[in-house]
Amino acid sequence: MEFMKAAVLTTFGGAESFEIQTVPKPMPKPNQVLVRVCATSINPVDYQTRRGDYKDLVRLPAIIGVDISGVIETVGESVTDFEVGNEVYYSPQIFGESGSYAQYHVADAGIVALKPSNLSHSEAACFPLAGGTTWDCLVTRGNLKVGESVLIHAGAGGVGSIAIQLAKAMGAYVFTTCSSKNLDFVKKLGADRAIDYKNEDYAEVICQETDGLGVDLVLDTIGEQTIQRSPEIIRPFGRLVSIVDTETPQSLIEAWGKNLTIHFVFTPQYRAKLDALTKLIERTQLRPVIDSTLSWDQVILAHQRLEQGGTRGKIVLKFTEN
Amino acid sequence: MMMHRLVSSPDAVGNLTFQNTEVPIPNSNQCLIRVKAFSMNRGELKRSQNDPPNTPIGWDVVGIVEQTAQDGSGPPVGTRIVALSIRSEGWADYVVIPSHFLAIIPQSVSDTDAAALPVAGLTALYAVEKGSRLLGSRVLITGATGGVGLFAMQIARAMGATVIAQIRQPEQEAFVRDYGADEVVITETGQAAKQFAPYRLIVDGVGGELVGNLAAFLSQGGICVCYGSSSGNEMKLSLTDFYGNGGQRTLYGFSLYTEVELESAHSGLIRLLSLVEQGQLKAHIDREVSWREASVTAADLIGRKFLGKAVLYVD
């Protein structure tokens, strides 16, 4: 049996709940590929999982992590669309299988895609989950159309920073919220109107600047009040897409009065979505936004940093250069 | 109260003449619009050539709300609006328009730019949106120098597609590039378009031999939207190219009259105006004249004496 190193979650709790351990290297099934992980990135779902928000879905000890960029090392016997040595990126199914905080990972070939040729592994690792989620929110579910307007909450975050770029690539007018220190940053990503949420009331700004009509679509990455307040700022028959699993009861009577459609997105993984993102990345319509790059054994620090808030783009954990 | 309007007249220059008639009375869901300007489309002039004498004309209208709709659906009196007159009665001092066929013009958009939008802009918008997953895909626009073609290129580009323009005359290459073409093919038969194939979407108003040849260049799952047939009515299609190599290709017969039942002209015009405001959409306006010169302008447009659109002012 061969072995590898991994950051193993041994107990639900604080960031220090990870231990670097030597564990068996996984073997691919016939429809799977074995990938040597070059880089992964941290997502909010990682620390939510770590602290026990999804206890019923995760069996300990666990290897978590949902973004991978790496190199195919072994190809299962029924896989025809990849070869050993292909550079790939993908998102393991959340909760469904072992994650990315390890030197090796096996995945069904159907969720794996060739890595954009113009990105390093560290850059590519920023995209699978956040990019795929954004694709589902704006394209598959939100059906954002050219000439429409959209509000993207938390535009400086992992999903928000990709969503601004994607919405602009689709020809929409983009409102976004962020803190004052990120105003210039989100404008550089393409936002038409950046709202400093601490000093301006975003609902007031939007009502005023859309002549009281509201936006066509809201992308909610925050939950709670954001959902309940959305009817104030969405036009009749408009849409809300939320990626948040809020447990707080919401009054949606206003949403009913305006004939709104609300989509909840728990993003499924499949290759076509990544291939579509790759085209945009290779045309530089989508660029990676990296907050910081750490070595993979600094996973504890990475979790502390993301959980603290105030990061701009993604925190990357690097295993090897290529 | 009486008003002037333009009507068809088989013996007159440009087939148009002025008529004196009663100002129309709006239904409860209609606004009465005092017309300030309108643009001319080849399609409506062609149609008017076959109309009986004294048939009203005019699709694209910019004006001011004189009476708002009684049911409360329209903007207040005095609002500047752009509208599609689907009943084709817009070239007049006054016209009645249902509220869901008009949109408020933002302050930064001129009467002239707004007047160019309704038929050409909505046709381009709804035709391009028949394509699926255009973001990052290749799109072919035929007759790219036409009113619909120029808008379709810009809209497809704004949606994140790579735009290929088909034109016939090499000297128009720089012109179409200025309106959003990433690549240009100069061809009458369409064969030269093969170099950038396959296309996820083809938007065609040329028809004839061209569109038959192009249908072979659709990608698997691609769609060819036919909104006109200026060069010919009959096409020949290689069916093995069409269903072979993955198939799933579609030919779509497009009529704006029914597309506005799927998305209202009101909603489409708002989106077009937003693109104009953001600098992503511009019309090519070649002539701005008084509507007293409508006959000559119509004759020149039919005779292809100028490129782009004519906007006429109701003065």
Chai-1 contact restraints between the chains, C-beta under 6 A:
chainA,res_idxA,chainB,res_idxB,connection_type,confidence,min_distance_angstrom,max_distance_angstrom,comment,restraint_id
A,V146,B,I155,contact,1.0,0.0,6.0,A-B,restraint_1
A,V146,B,A158,contact,1.0,0.0,6.0,A-B,restraint_2
A,V146,B,M159,contact,1.0,0.0,6.0,A-B,restraint_3
A,G147,B,R271,contact,1.0,0.0,6.0,A-B,restraint_4
A,G147,B,S274,contact,1.0,0.0,6.0,A-B,restraint_5
A,G147,B,L275,contact,1.0,0.0,6.0,A-B,restraint_6
A,A169,B,G160,contact,1.0,0.0,6.0,A-B,restraint_7
A,M170,B,M159,contact,1.0,0.0,6.0,A-B,restraint_8
A,M170,B,G160,contact,1.0,0.0,6.0,A-B,restraint_9
A,G171,B,A158,contact,1.0,0.0,6.0,A-B,restraint_10
A,G171,B,M159,contact,1.0,0.0,6.0,A-B,restraint_11
A,Y173,B,S274,contact,1.0,0.0,6.0,A-B,restraint_12
A,K279,B,G136,contact,1.0,0.0,6.0,A-B,restraint_13
A,L280,B,G136,contact,1.0,0.0,6.0,A-B,restraint_14
